[in-house]
């Protein structure tokens, strides 16, 4: 688990628009929405396709472009003229060099090493303020000031809410893929993915994010990197995960370590975010490739949604009309572009036939119900009588085998 770049970006927007209280309220709403989404996961997966998710990911850096580049110049007024550029360039150069030239674990540590190099450069040019570090104690309780919740539900809330809900959807998709991946590599023998457990992972994600909103911090999401590490090390033990979580929790009671992180100058953090947002943009492109490639429909959805989102973000699309439309709802590029992508996806989905489902008891009482369902399916699909009979025979054989498998453990228990 960790803070997602998607949520970090939209949270920056919320802090700028309404402060920590507004961000906390929006995070809480996103967490509750994610919990609701877990109950209707199949329905939302039909709408939130990889194409929509990729479009929103590509628009996320666009929506925070201005505040990130402003961080590069956010230094005290009495700083040296070259202090901010040197600090940002060193950070950017080290991160990119290690990512491009490093191998194995070096790439994983590239962002941390880049931030460390940038902090050293900042200290050499007088930007790193160590007074807070010196004043902080080695151990103590977290110095957390609860921001409260902004329940006024003003224009800023409604403008940013769709963006938070879209980010929650993307987080849910990442959790689905992560939970599925970790199931596949956690067992010695191959097993089918337990979709109920995946659904539970999304529900847990939503509850944890709702709690994050209540205490006033940014939400989390599951990373598939954990599955890669488990595959690499051969360790998939829950006890190891719990131990690592407790070690992370201990950082909250080490004020000096927290002060060391908070003292990082803004140009360093800004340069770090430039790299992370660039990678996030490319992850969106890769998601398009893995989602079946770019056919003409996906190209239209992505292209139109991206450019409309960019146009709204930089206020080039009828600014006099849309600036105050629905409380400024469309002023955020990720929100406007994401809504366009969903609308275009719905247009594509409308002509498609809706999938049909059947719920029945796995015993002889449901056989007639199954036969009727399959006969209707074969008829609507244009199958002849021979194919319809074969389908019915195969399904009845499969049902009989399933009943046999279910009874076998009980019989073995009776025989001792």
N, C-alpha and C positions, 0 to 999 in steps of 0.2 A: 504494500500500500504506500501511496505517496501523493503529494500534491500534483495534480495534472496541469500541464501547460495550458490546456483549454480553460480550466477554471481560474488559473492564475491570471490569464489575460482578461477575462471578463470581470474578475474581482478588482483588478486595477481600475477598470472603467467605473465600477460601482463606488470605489473609494473616492475617485475624482468627482463623481456626480453627487454623492450624498454622504460620504464618510463611512466609518466602520459600522454604524447602526444600520444603515441601508444595506450594506454588504451582508451583515448577519441575517437580516430578514430575507434577503434573496437566496442566500445559501440554505436557510431553513426551508423555504418554499421549494427549492430544487431537490432537497433531500426527501421531502414528503412526496413530491411528484415521482421521484425515482422509486420510492417504496410502492406507490400506486402502480407504476409502470411494471414492476416485477409481477404483479398479479395478472396483468394482461400482456404478458411479454410477447406472445405469439401475434397478437393484433398489431402491436407497434412495430414489430420486425417487418411486417408487410409494407409499412410506410417509411420507416427509417432505414432505407436501403444503404449499401456501401456508397452509392453515388451521392446521396444526401449527406452522409457523414463526411465523405471526402471533401465535398464543397464547403461545409461548415469549417472543417479543419483548415482548409486553404484560406478562408476568410478570417480566421482567428488572428493571425499576425497583422492583417490589414486593420482590424478594429483597434489595435493597441499600438499602431505604428508611431503616432505622434508622441504619446507619453514615454515610450521606450527611448526614442531618440532625444527627448528632452532630458532624460536621465544622464546622458553622456555629458551634458553641460551643467549638471546640478552640483556645483561646488561652492564653497564659501567665496564671498566677494573679494577677499584679500589673497586669494590663491595665485600662484604663478600662472601666467598666460598659457603656458604649454602643459600645465599639470594634468588637466582633464584629457586632452588628446593623447598624451603619452600613456596615461593609465589605461585608457580604453583600448588603444592600439596594442599594448603589451598583452592585455587580457585576451583580446580577439586573436592575436597572432599565436599565442601559446595554445589556446583551445583548438584552433583550426589545424595547426601543425601537428598536434598529437593525434587528432582525429584522422587526419589524412595520412600521416606517416607511421603512427603507432600501430601496434598489433596486440591482439588478445586483451588482457586486462588494462593495458595502457589507454586504450580507447575509452573504456568504461570510466576511468578516472580523469579523462581529459578535462571535463568541465571544472572539477574540483581543483585540479592542478593549475588550470588557467586562472581561476578566481584567486588562488593563492599567489600566483605570480603577479597578478594585477594588484593585489593588496600590498605586496612588497614594493612594487613600483610606486604605488600611491604613498607609501610611507617615506620613500626616498624623496618625493617631491612635496612632501608636507601635507598630504590629503588625509592620511590615516590618523584619526583621533583616538588615542589610546587612553584617554582620561577615564572613559566609562569602563574600560577593561580593568584598569587599576583599582577603581572604586568598587567593583563587583566582588562579592565574596565567593569563595570556592564552592560552598554548598549553601542551599537555602530553598525557600519555597518560590514557585514561579511568580514573577511580578506581572500578574495579568489584571488588566483593568477592563471589566466587562463593559462593552460599548452599549448594551441594551439593544432593543429592537425598534426599528422605525415603523410604527404602525399607522403612519399618516397615509400611506399608499398614494403618494403623489405621482406626478408625471414621470419622474425619474424611475420610480419603481416599475411602472407599467412599460416604460421604454426598454428597460433592461431585463424584465422578466422572461420574455421569449428567448433571449440569449442564454440565460441561465438554464432554462428548460432544455434548450438544444444541447447545451454542454452536458446536462444530466443524461440526455439520451446517448451522447457519444461516450460518456463514462460508462453507461450500462453496456454498450456494445463492447467496449474494451474489457469489462468485467466478464462478459459472456465468453469472449475469446480466451481470456486468461484462465478462467475456471475450467473451460473445456481442455485447454492445453495442459494444465497441471494434472488433470485427471488422466490424460493419455500417457503421461510419463511417470506417474507415481506408483504404478503397479508393475510387478515382474511379468505378468501375462497381460495380453491385450484384452481390454474390456470396452463395452459400449459406454459412451458418455452418459452419465446419470443427469438428465436434464432437470430433474427436480432439485438436485444439488446446485446446478448452475443458476436456477431460478432463486434458490436460497442465497446464493452469493450476491445477486443483484439486490435482493431485499435487504441483506446486511449492509451493502454499500449505501443504500438509501437511508437506513436508520443511522449509520455512522455520520453521514453528511448532514442529516437533520440535527444530530447532536453537535456537530461542528458549528452549525448556524446558531444554536442556542448559546454556546460559549463564546461565539464571536470570532471564529477563525475560518480559514479557507477549507473547502471540502477536499476529500481524498478520492482516489480511484485505484483500482487494481492494475498492476503492471504485469504484462506477460513475461518480462525479464526474469521473474522468479522461476518460471517454468524452465527457462534456458539454464539458469544457474543450477537448478535441481538435476537437469539432464547432464550437465557438465560434471557435477560433483558426485552424482549418484546418491544424493541425500534428499529425501522427501519426507523427513520425519516432522510431525507436528511439534514435537518437543523442541526441535531446533528452531522452528519458527517462533514458538512462545518465548524461548530464551532470547532470541534476537529482538523481539518486541519489548521485552522487559529492559534490555540494555538501552534501546532507543528511548523508552520512557524515563530512564534515569537522567537523560540529558536535561529534562525539564527542571531538575533539582540541582543543576550545576550552573549557577548564574554567570560565572566567569566565561564558560564556554559559549553561552548564549550572547553575552556582551561582545565576545570576539566576532561572532557572526554579524551582529547588528552594526558593528563599527565599519563593516565593509563599505567603502565609498560608492556613491551612486554611479559614477562612470564605469566602475568594475561590474556592478550588477547590470547596468544597461548593456554593456558589451556582451555579457553572458546571455542576456535575454535575446539579443540580436541573433546569436548562434542558435539558441533553442527555438526561437520562432521560425528561423529559416529551415531548421530540421523538421519542425511541425508542418510547414508548408509542403515539404517533400514527402512527408508521411501521408499527407492527403493524396498526393499524386500516386504514391505506391498503392494506397488503398483502392484507387480506381483500377489499377492494373490487376490487383488480386481479386477484384470484384467482377471479373469477367471481361476486362479490357474496355476500350472506348469504342462502342459502336455509335451510329449517328444519333441515336436517342440520348445516350449518356453525354455525348459531346454537346448537344443542344442544352441539356439540363445544366451541366457544369459551366459551360461558357456563358450562357445567359445569366445564370444565378450569380456567378462570380463578378461579372462586370456590372451588373445592377447593384450588387452589394458594395462594390468599390465606389460606384458613382454616388450612392447614398452616404457612404462614409465620409467622402471628401466634399459633400454638399454640392454636387454638380447636376443632380436630377431635380428639376423644378424646386429649388430651395425655398422660394417664397411660399409654395403650397405645402410641401411636405415637412418643413422645419418644425412645425407645431402640430402636424397631423397625428392624432391619437396619442397626444402627449410626447411627441418626438419618437414614437415607436420605431420608425424606419431610419433614424439617424445612425444607428449602430449597424455597420456593414455585415457583421456576422448574423444579426437578427434578420435584417431585410433579405440578404442573400439566402439564408437558410429557409425562410418562409417561401421565397420564390422556388427554391429547389423542391420543397415539399409539395407545393401547388402543382408544379410540372410533373412530379412523380405521380401524384394522384390522377392527373390527366392521362398518363400512360397506363395506370392500373385500372381505370374505369372500364375499358372495354374487355378486360380479362375476366374469365369466369372465376367466380369465388370458390375456394376449396370447400368441400363438404366433409364433415366429421361425424363419427358415430361413437357413442359411449354405451357400453353394454357390459353385463356381467360375464366373466369368463367361465361359463358353464352351459349346460344344454338348454337352459331357458332362453338364451339369447340367440339360438341358432336361426329361428325364423326371422328375427329382426335383422340378422346379418345377411340372410339370403335376399330379403327385400331390398336392403341397401345396395348390395352388389348388383342385383338385377337392374335397379334404377341407374346405377353408375354405368353399366355396360350399355344400356339402352341410350343414355344421353351421349355416350362416347361414340355411338354408331357401330358398335360391335355386333357381329352376327350371333346366332343362337349357340353355335359350337364354341365360340370364344367365351360367351357368357357362362356356359356350363363348365368349361375348364377353370374359369376364375372361381366359380362357386366350389368346385372340387378341391382346388388348391387351398382356399381359405378354410374349408372344413377340415382338411388334413392338418393344417397349421394349428387350428384351434384344438384339435385332438391331441397333438404333440404338446401343446402348452399345458393342457390339463394334466397330461401324464407327468410332465416335469414338476408341476405344482404338487401332485399327490406323492411323488417319490420320497421326499424327506419324511413325511408323516408315516409312510409304510415302513421306512427303514427304522424309524424310532420305535414302532410297535414290535419289530422283529428283534430289537436289541442290538 
